[in-house]
Amino acid sequence: MKDYIKRLKENCSTRRFIFWWIIRASLIFAFIKGFFPAAGEAFDITDPLQVGANFLATFVWEVFMMFPEKSTLRYVPSSVQTVLSIGVWCGSFGGKFLNLYYDSRWWDVALHFMGGAACVFFGYELACAILRCKKSTAPMTLILLTSVGFSFFAATCWEVFEFTFDQVAGMMGGYPGDAQHWSLELALGTPKEQTLFDPIVDARWPIMDTMADIVMNTIGAAVTYVIIKIKPYRHADENTLKDLKKEIVTK
């Protein structure tokens, strides 16, 4: 345990830990509050369940640090968890707890843009972690392709998670959850009634919302791809691929 704690301190600043726990504290509050709805509001088990499930994602990097040194995940930087925690907070606390998914037409749209962008960043960091772990090199084109592919894979997994969550919530509570924001009935009378692409008929509202998510994921991924291509920051530090290549050649 002492070695593990030391490992955490050596690879992450105190300010970053404090930031993570501020986010976690707000999620814990939202989770507990979900079991005590305001007067006149019906209890919805999906509220605390969704916040609780996303809360666990804020510990990903600490879990990675438990892996043996030969594991690729040990080389993933703590900045990945910071970005992930911000996204989780915006979705769970802002979107679900504060109801910004329905009180703001653009909240979900913005989150999917950020999500597509963040997942390219995650893919880039993961690819670089693999190269560091293996003391290997790879063309930047391949790294970028991997990063974008990871982003689309993650976006698909997220949609599957939302779909599965709604199905499970339906079996538990008798009424499907709304993680996918598929219910026009809930959206009527709110800014969310207007999706990014206005449906021609009401029956197309759910698919328009889902397609808007996919489009914004794609745009976010494309923007980050261009940024990293212009400035591949991870290859500018002391652990650059160029340095690794020299090390391999000299050996």
N, C-alpha and C positions, 0 to 999 in steps of 0.2 A: 504493500500500500504506500509506503514511504517513497519508493521508487516511482510509483505512478503519479503521486502528487508532485514530486520533483519534476517529472516529465511534463506535466501540465504547466507548471510555473515557467519552465525553460522555453516552452513553445507558445506561450500566450501571455499577454500583458495583464496586469491587475485591472486596468481600466476596462479591458474587453470582458473580463469575467463579471465585473460590476454591471456593465451594460447588459450582458446576457441575463443576469438575475433580476434586473429591473423588468425586462420583458417577461421573464418567467413569473414574476410576482403578479404582474397584471393579468396573465393568463390563468394563474391559480385563482385570482379574484373572480374572473369571468366564469371559470369552471364552477366554483361554489355558488356564485350568484345564479347560475343557470338552474339550480335546483329550487330556487325561491323566486318564482315569477312575481311581478308586481300585481297588485290587486286588480282583478278583472281580466288578467291574462291567463291563458291556459298553459299548463306545464307541457313543455316539449322536450322529451328526453334527448333529441338530437342536438339541442343547444350545448349542454355540457359534454356530451359524447364527442362532438366534433372538436370542441376546444381542447378537451383532454387528449384526443388522438394527435392533434397538431402540436400540443405541448411537448410530447415525447420527442418530436423532431428537433427540439432545441438542445438536445443532449448528444447529437450525432457525433460531433468531434471528440467529446470526452470518451465515447465508446470506441472510436477509432484508436485513441491513445492506449487502450487496453490490449490491442493486438500486439503480437510479437514484432520485433524490429524488422524482420524480413518481410513483413506484410506491407503491401503497397499503401494501404490506408493510413499507415503511420506517417506517411510523407505528405498527407493532405494538410494544408495550412489552416489555422484557426479562423482565418478570414472567411472561409466557406461557411462556417457555422454562424458567423455574424450576419452574412447576407441571408442565409436561410432563416435565421431568427426574425429578421426584419420582415421577411415575406410572410412567415407564419403569423406574426403579430398583426400585420395588415389584413390578413385573411380572417383569422379567428377573432381577434379583439375588435378590429375596425369593421370588418365585413359582417361577421356573425353577431358578436355581442352588441356593437353599436348600431347594427342593422344598416350599415352603409351600402350593402349589396342592393338594398331596395330603396334607401333614401337618396342614393346618388346613382344617376344613370351611368356614370363613367367609372365608378369604383372598380367593378369587376373587370371592365375593359383595361384599365390601367394596370391592375394586378396581373393580368395575363400577358401584357406587354412586358412588365417587369419580370414575370416568371420565365418567359422565353429567353430574355436577356440573361437572367441569373443562371439559367441552366447551361447556357453556352460557357459562361464563366466557370461553372462547376465542372463541366466536361473538360475545359482547358486545364484547370487545376488538377483534375484526376489524371489526365494524360501525362502531364508534367511529373506528377507523383510517381507514376509507373516508370517513367524514364529515370528518375532519380533513384528509385528503388533498385532497378535493374542495371544502373550505371550504363545506360544505353542512349542512343540518339534516334531521331526520326525527323523526316522533312516537315517543315512548318505547315505545308499544305495538308499533310496527313493528320497532323495535330488539330488543325482547324476543322477538317472534315469529321474527325472524331468528336470534336466539341459540339458541332452542329447536330450530328447524329444523336449524341447523348441528350441534347435539348429536346429533340422531337420524341425520343424514347421516354424521357421524363414527363413530357406533356401528355403523352398517351397514357402512361401509368397513372397520372393524376386524374384523368377523366375516368379511367377504370375504377380508381379508388372512390371517386364521387358516386359513380353508378352503383358500386357494391355497397357503399355506405347507405345510400337511399334504399336499396333493396333490404338490407339487414334491419335498418330502422323501421321499415314497413312491417317486417315480421315481428319485431319486438313491440312496436306501439300500435299496430293496426293501420297506420297511415304512413306512406313513404316519406322519407326525409326529403330535404330540398337542397342538398349539397350541390346538385347540378343546376339549381335555379331553373327547373323545368316547368314550374307551376305559373301559368298565366293568371290563374285565380288570385294567387298571392301578390302578383305584380300589379294587378289592376288598381288604379288610383294612386300609384307611386311612380317616381321618375323611372324606375326599372321597366315600366310598361313599354317604354320605347327602347328597343335594343339598338346595338350599333347599326344593324341593317334592319330597317323596318319591315316586318312580315307583310306579305300581300293579304294573307288571311290569318285569322287567329290561330288556326290549327298548326301553322308553321312557326309560331312564336318560339317553342322550345328548340327547334333545330336551328333557328336563326341565332339564338343565344349561344348555342354550342359552337356554331360555325364562327361566330364573332370571337369566341375564345381561341379557336384554332388560328384564325387570321392574325390576331394580336400576338399570339405565341410566335408565329412565323416572323412577323415584323420585328419583334423584340430580338429574336435570334439573329436575324439578318443584320440588324444594327450593331449588335455586339460582335458579330463575325467581322464586320468591317473595321470596328475599333481595334480589336485584337490584331487583325492583319496589319493595320497601320502601326500599331504600337504593341508588339508582343512583349509586354512588361516582364513576364516570368523569365524571359531569355536575356534579360538585361542585368541580372544580379550575379552573384559570385558562383552560382550553380548553373550557369548557362550551358546549353547543349554544346556550344563550341568548346567550352572548357572540358566538358565530359569527353568530347571526341578526342581532344588532345591527350587526355589522360589515358584513353584506350589505346591510342596510337603509340604512345611512349612505352606502354606495357608490352 
